[in-house]
Amino acid sequence: MTKQKDRLYLFLFLIVFINGFEAGGYQASLYSIGQTYDLSVTNMGIFASVELLATMLAPLLLGNWADRTGKIKSMIILLSVQTAFSAAVFMSRLEPVFLIGIFFLGLTTSALQFIAIAALADSYPVSGKKKIGFLTSMYALGALVSPLVVSFYLDRGIDWRMLFLSITAGTLIAISGLFITRNEKREEAAISSEEEKNGRTFILAGVLFLCVVMCIYVGFENGFAFFVDTMFTDVLKSSLGKYALSLFWAVMIPSRILVGYLSKHAKKILLSSVIAIPVITCILSQLSSDIAVFLLCIPLGFACGAIYPSVLTTVLHFTGSRTATATGMITVSTGLGGVIFTALTGIMADALGMRGAMIALSSFFILSIGAVVATICLIRKKGL
């Protein structure tokens, strides 16, 4: 196998990295965007939810289209759309252009995320599972780096729109890479009977339980990530918010890798995480020291990072041969959680204050705990 055959995965990594960079950068820029457009905290939450609404719609609108069109071709089309709208947001100062641009950025990044994972699995049937583990970590890496970059140029008086110029440049590189590598020969498919082990009946209840977990988790993750900088700035009177956001994302990377190695214990890890997150958040919300809150972002991010890979591992008990169906359901639930809970965090912040909003947001994990317990009981009942 030549080195040329392996180049596609590098550009798939780049695509997912850009998605994380856009998400983390938007979160880190939200306070500055709010100042530009004179937004209340409630309206900031609504602005954040516009993109998250699009991420929820993407699997419903574009999943079958990508299968029919071809994964590489569909990614090139989506990256072109992403380039156009990120460039439009960078160049325009009109609020409607920003909202339309953010909607289409959410639509394309969400679609690119699940199409890139599928393309990697198709193109590398031998080494795909290992590569997918790194691919999913690229999102967290992008979300880690972007607040640091945003903080760097904002401190130097550069407009927040620089984020969208960076996204434009990155997507152009990704498009070029996909064109260059699209016709290269890949790995030969390895014949395996491993899928037969998962050829059980599709169990809707189990998938729905895990959709509840992901809906609430992603809602919390977005609510916390979009408003942690605001909490540091307005409540703690500290400039550590963007660094706290990067730290929150940073610890997700080793967390996700570790869960991959400990996949046999995914259910226990999942239960521990949905208990730990509200406990840590309640403690964090009561503190007045910015350093203490900053440090608590480490265990909070570690617990959050463990949920997604644990859910993906656990859902295989219920998918049978319909893995794509289950993944699509989970993807829609994450978008739904992001839309509802991000907007709700802004509303609660205006009504209860930022500390009260964080506590109220974490209280929804009571439903997650119940869903995880129900999932474990169902697995034992079915003997899975």
BATORVO-726668 format. One line per field, with one value per residue (C-alpha): residue number from 1; x, y, z. Coordinates in Angstrom, 1 decimal. Layout:
<sites>
seq: c(NUM_...)
c1: c(X_...)
c2: c(Y_...)
c3: c(Z_...)
</sites>
This chain:
<sites>
seq: c(1_2_3_4_5_6_7_8_9_10_11_12_13_14_15_16_17_18_19_20_21_22_23_24_25_26_27_28_29_30_31_32_33_34_35_36_37_38_39_40_41_42_43_44_45_46_47_48_49_50_51_52_53_54_55_56_57_58_59_60_61_62_63_64_65_66_67_68_69_70_71_72_73_74_75_76_77_78_79_80_81_82_83_84_85_86_87_88_89_90_91_92_93_94_95_96_97_98_99_100_101_102_103_104_105_106_107_108_109_110_111_112_113_114_115_116_117_118_119_120_121_122_123_124_125_126_127_128_129_130_131_132_133_134_135_136_137_138_139_140_141_142_143_144_145_146_147_148_149_150_151_152_153_154_155_156_157_158_159_160_161_162_163_164_165_166_167_168_169_170_171_172_173_174_175_176_177_178_179_180_181_182_183_184_185_186_187_188_189_190_191_192_193_194_195_196_197_198_199_200_201_202_203_204_205_206_207_208_209_210_211_212_213_214_215_216_217_218_219_220_221_222_223_224_225_226_227_228_229_230_231_232_233_234_235_236_237_238_239_240_241_242_243_244_245_246_247_248_249_250_251_252_253_254_255_256_257_258_259_260_261_262_263_264_265_266_267_268_269_270_271_272_273_274_275_276_277_278_279_280_281_282_283_284_285_286_287_288_289_290_291_292_293_294_295_296_297_298_299_300_301_302_303_304_305_306_307_308_309_310_311_312_313_314_315_316_317_318_319_320_321_322_323_324_325_326_327_328_329_330_331_332_333_334_335_336_337_338_339_340_341_342_343_344_345_346_347_348_349_350_351_352_353_354_355_356_357_358_359_360_361_362_363_364_365_366_367_368_369_370_371_372_373_374_375_376_377_378_379_380_381_382_383_384)
c1: c(0.0_1.4_1.3_-1.0_-3.7_-3.9_-4.2_-8.0_-8.3_-6.2_-8.7_-11.6_-9.8_-9.5_-13.2_-14.2_-11.5_-13.0_-16.5_-15.2_-13.3_-16.4_-18.5_-16.0_-15.2_-18.8_-19.3_-16.2_-17.4_-21.0_-20.4_-18.7_-21.4_-24.0_-22.3_-22.2_-25.9_-26.9_-28.4_-29.8_-28.7_-32.0_-31.4_-27.9_-29.3_-31.7_-28.8_-26.9_-30.0_-30.3_-27.2_-28.2_-31.6_-29.8_-27.7_-30.9_-32.4_-29.3_-29.6_-33.3_-32.7_-29.4_-28.8_-30.5_-29.2_-25.6_-26.1_-27.6_-25.1_-22.0_-20.2_-17.1_-19.2_-21.7_-19.0_-17.5_-20.9_-21.5_-18.0_-18.7_-21.9_-20.0_-17.4_-19.9_-21.9_-18.8_-17.4_-20.8_-20.8_-17.2_-17.9_-21.4_-22.4_-26.1_-27.9_-30.1_-27.1_-25.4_-28.4_-28.9_-25.1_-25.1_-28.1_-26.3_-23.1_-24.9_-26.6_-23.3_-21.2_-23.7_-24.0_-20.3_-19.8_-21.8_-20.9_-17.2_-17.5_-19.3_-16.8_-13.9_-15.5_-16.2_-12.8_-10.8_-12.6_-9.5_-8.2_-11.5_-12.4_-9.1_-9.2_-12.8_-11.6_-9.2_-11.7_-14.2_-11.4_-10.7_-14.0_-12.9_-9.5_-10.9_-13.3_-10.3_-8.1_-10.6_-11.4_-7.6_-7.4_-10.5_-9.1_-5.8_-7.2_-10.0_-7.3_-5.6_-8.7_-9.4_-13.1_-14.8_-15.6_-12.0_-13.4_-15.4_-12.5_-10.5_-13.4_-13.5_-9.8_-10.0_-12.9_-11.1_-8.2_-10.6_-12.3_-8.9_-7.9_-11.1_-10.7_-7.1_-7.8_-11.3_-10.3_-7.4_-7.6_-8.4_-8.0_-9.5_-12.6_-11.9_-14.6_-15.8_-18.7_-18.5_-21.7_-23.6_-23.1_-25.0_-27.7_-30.3_-33.7_-33.8_-35.0_-36.6_-37.0_-33.3_-32.3_-34.9_-33.5_-30.1_-31.6_-32.8_-29.3_-27.8_-30.5_-29.9_-26.1_-25.7_-28.2_-26.1_-22.8_-24.0_-25.7_-22.6_-20.2_-22.1_-22.5_-19.4_-17.6_-20.6_-20.6_-16.9_-17.2_-20.5_-20.6_-17.0_-15.6_-12.8_-11.1_-10.6_-13.8_-12.4_-9.5_-12.1_-14.0_-10.8_-9.9_-13.5_-13.0_-9.3_-10.1_-12.7_-10.0_-8.3_-11.7_-13.0_-9.8_-9.9_-13.6_-12.6_-10.1_-12.6_-15.5_-16.4_-17.4_-19.3_-22.6_-20.9_-19.0_-22.2_-24.0_-21.1_-20.9_-24.6_-24.4_-21.1_-22.1_-25.0_-23.0_-20.0_-22.1_-24.0_-20.7_-19.3_-22.3_-21.9_-18.3_-17.1_-13.5_-12.7_-9.7_-11.8_-14.5_-11.7_-10.3_-13.7_-14.0_-11.4_-13.6_-16.7_-15.2_-13.9_-17.3_-19.0_-16.4_-17.2_-20.9_-20.8_-18.5_-20.2_-23.6_-22.3_-20.9_-24.1_-26.5_-25.0_-26.9_-30.1_-29.4_-29.4_-28.5_-29.9_-26.9_-27.4_-31.0_-30.0_-27.1_-29.5_-32.0_-29.2_-28.0_-31.4_-31.8_-28.5_-29.7_-33.0_-31.2_-28.9_-31.8_-34.0_-31.6_-29.3_-32.2_-33.6_-30.3_-30.4_-34.0_-33.2_-30.1_-32.3_-34.9_-32.7_-29.2_-26.4_-25.7_-29.3_-29.5_-26.5_-28.1_-31.5_-29.8_-28.0_-31.2_-32.4_-29.8_-32.3_-34.0_-30.7_-30.0_-33.4_-32.8_-29.4_-30.8_-33.6_-31.1_-29.0_-32.2_-33.3_-29.9_-30.1_-33.7_-33.0_-29.7_-27.8)
c2: c(0.0_3.3_6.5_7.9_5.5_6.8_10.6_10.7_10.2_13.3_15.5_13.8_14.6_18.2_18.4_17.2_19.5_22.5_21.5_21.5_24.8_26.4_25.2_26.2_29.5_30.4_29.6_31.7_34.6_34.7_37.4_39.6_38.9_39.8_43.2_43.8_43.2_44.6_41.2_40.3_37.0_35.5_36.6_35.3_31.9_32.2_33.2_30.1_27.9_28.9_26.9_24.0_23.8_23.3_20.5_18.7_19.0_17.9_14.1_14.2_16.2_15.1_11.5_9.7_12.4_11.7_7.9_8.5_11.2_9.5_10.4_12.1_14.1_15.1_16.3_18.5_20.0_20.7_22.1_24.5_25.7_26.1_28.2_30.5_31.1_31.5_34.0_35.8_36.1_37.4_40.1_41.3_43.2_42.7_40.7_38.7_37.6_36.4_34.4_32.8_32.1_30.5_28.3_26.9_26.5_24.4_22.4_21.7_20.9_18.5_16.7_16.7_15.1_11.9_11.6_11.9_9.1_6.9_7.7_6.8_3.4_2.7_3.7_2.0_-1.3_-2.7_0.2_2.2_1.5_2.8_5.8_6.6_6.9_9.6_11.2_11.8_13.3_15.9_17.7_18.1_19.2_21.9_23.1_23.3_25.3_27.8_29.7_30.2_31.6_33.7_35.1_35.9_38.0_39.6_40.8_42.5_44.3_42.1_41.6_38.3_37.8_36.6_33.2_32.9_33.8_31.0_28.6_29.7_29.0_25.6_24.4_25.5_23.3_20.4_20.7_20.6_17.6_15.6_16.4_15.2_12.0_11.1_8.5_6.9_3.2_2.3_-0.7_-4.0_-4.9_-7.6_-10.3_-10.6_-12.3_-9.8_-8.0_-11.3_-10.9_-7.7_-9.1_-9.1_-7.4_-3.6_-2.6_0.8_1.3_0.9_3.4_5.9_5.7_6.6_9.4_10.9_10.7_12.4_15.0_16.2_15.8_17.9_20.4_20.8_20.8_23.6_25.6_25.5_26.1_29.0_30.8_29.9_32.9_35.1_33.6_34.4_37.9_39.1_37.0_36.2_39.4_37.3_37.0_33.3_32.3_31.5_29.5_27.6_26.7_25.4_23.4_22.0_20.7_19.7_17.0_15.5_14.2_11.8_11.0_9.8_7.8_6.2_5.2_3.5_1.3_0.6_-0.1_-3.2_-0.9_1.6_1.3_1.9_4.8_6.3_6.0_7.6_10.4_11.4_11.5_13.4_16.2_17.7_17.3_19.1_21.8_22.5_22.9_25.1_27.3_28.1_29.2_32.8_32.0_32.1_29.8_27.2_27.3_27.1_24.0_22.3_22.5_19.6_16.9_18.4_18.1_14.7_13.4_15.1_13.7_10.1_10.2_10.2_7.2_5.3_5.9_4.7_1.6_0.9_1.5_-1.5_-3.8_-2.5_-1.8_-5.2_-4.6_-1.1_0.8_3.7_4.2_4.3_6.7_9.0_9.0_9.9_12.6_14.2_14.0_15.8_18.6_18.8_19.0_21.7_23.8_23.6_23.7_26.4_28.8_27.7_28.6_32.1_32.5_31.0_33.3_36.3_35.0_33.2_34.7_32.8_30.6_29.6_28.8_26.5_24.6_24.4_23.1_20.4_19.3_17.7_15.0_13.4_12.2_11.0_9.0_7.3_6.6_5.0_2.8_1.8_1.0_-1.2_-3.0_-3.6_-5.1_-7.5_-8.4_-9.2_-11.0_-8.7)
c3: c(0.0_-1.0_1.1_-1.6_-0.7_2.9_2.2_2.3_6.0_6.7_4.9_6.7_10.0_8.8_8.0_11.5_13.1_11.2_12.6_16.1_15.4_14.2_17.2_19.8_18.0_17.8_21.5_22.4_20.1_21.3_24.0_21.4_18.8_21.4_21.9_18.2_17.7_21.1_22.3_25.7_27.2_26.0_22.5_22.6_23.5_20.5_18.2_19.4_18.8_15.1_14.3_16.6_14.9_11.6_13.1_14.1_10.6_8.7_9.3_8.4_5.2_3.9_5.0_2.1_-0.3_0.7_0.1_-3.3_-4.4_-3.0_0.2_-1.3_-3.9_-1.3_1.1_-1.7_-2.3_1.4_1.8_-1.1_0.6_3.9_2.2_0.6_3.8_6.1_3.6_3.6_7.4_7.4_4.8_5.9_9.0_8.5_11.2_8.8_6.8_10.0_11.0_7.6_7.4_10.8_9.9_6.8_8.7_11.2_8.5_6.6_9.7_11.1_7.7_7.1_10.5_10.0_6.3_7.1_9.6_7.1_4.3_6.6_7.4_3.8_2.6_5.3_6.1_7.7_9.8_10.0_13.6_14.8_12.6_13.6_17.2_16.3_13.9_16.7_18.8_16.1_16.9_20.5_19.4_17.1_19.8_22.2_19.9_18.6_21.9_22.3_18.7_19.3_22.5_20.8_18.1_20.2_22.7_19.8_18.6_15.6_14.9_15.8_12.1_11.7_12.9_9.7_7.5_9.1_8.5_4.8_4.4_6.1_4.0_0.7_1.8_2.5_-0.8_-2.6_-0.6_-1.4_-5.1_-5.1_-3.2_-4.4_-7.1_-5.2_-4.5_-0.8_1.4_0.4_2.4_5.0_5.1_8.7_10.5_13.3_12.1_12.5_16.3_16.2_13.9_16.6_16.5_16.5_20.0_19.8_23.5_24.1_21.4_22.7_26.2_24.8_22.7_25.9_27.4_24.4_24.1_27.6_27.5_24.3_25.6_28.8_26.8_24.5_27.3_29.4_26.6_25.1_28.4_30.5_29.1_30.0_33.5_34.0_32.5_34.2_37.4_38.3_36.8_35.3_31.8_32.2_30.4_27.0_28.7_30.8_27.6_26.0_29.1_29.1_25.6_26.1_28.7_26.5_24.1_26.6_28.1_24.7_24.0_27.5_27.0_23.8_25.6_28.4_26.1_28.1_31.0_28.9_30.8_34.2_32.8_31.3_34.6_36.5_34.1_34.2_38.0_38.1_35.7_37.8_41.0_39.7_38.1_41.3_43.2_40.4_40.4_44.1_44.0_43.8_43.0_39.2_39.8_41.5_38.8_36.2_37.8_38.1_34.3_34.3_35.9_34.2_30.8_31.5_32.5_29.5_27.1_28.3_27.4_23.5_23.0_25.9_24.2_20.8_22.4_24.4_21.5_19.6_22.0_20.4_16.7_15.2_11.5_11.6_13.0_10.7_11.8_15.4_14.7_12.8_15.7_18.2_15.9_15.7_19.5_19.9_17.7_19.5_22.8_21.6_20.3_23.3_26.1_24.7_24.2_27.6_29.3_28.0_29.2_32.6_32.9_32.5_35.0_37.6_37.0_35.4_38.6_38.8_35.1_35.4_38.3_36.6_33.4_35.3_37.0_33.8_34.3_36.6_33.4_32.1_35.2_34.9_31.2_31.8_34.6_32.3_29.6_31.9_33.1_29.5_28.5_31.5_30.7_27.1_27.9_25.6)
</sites>
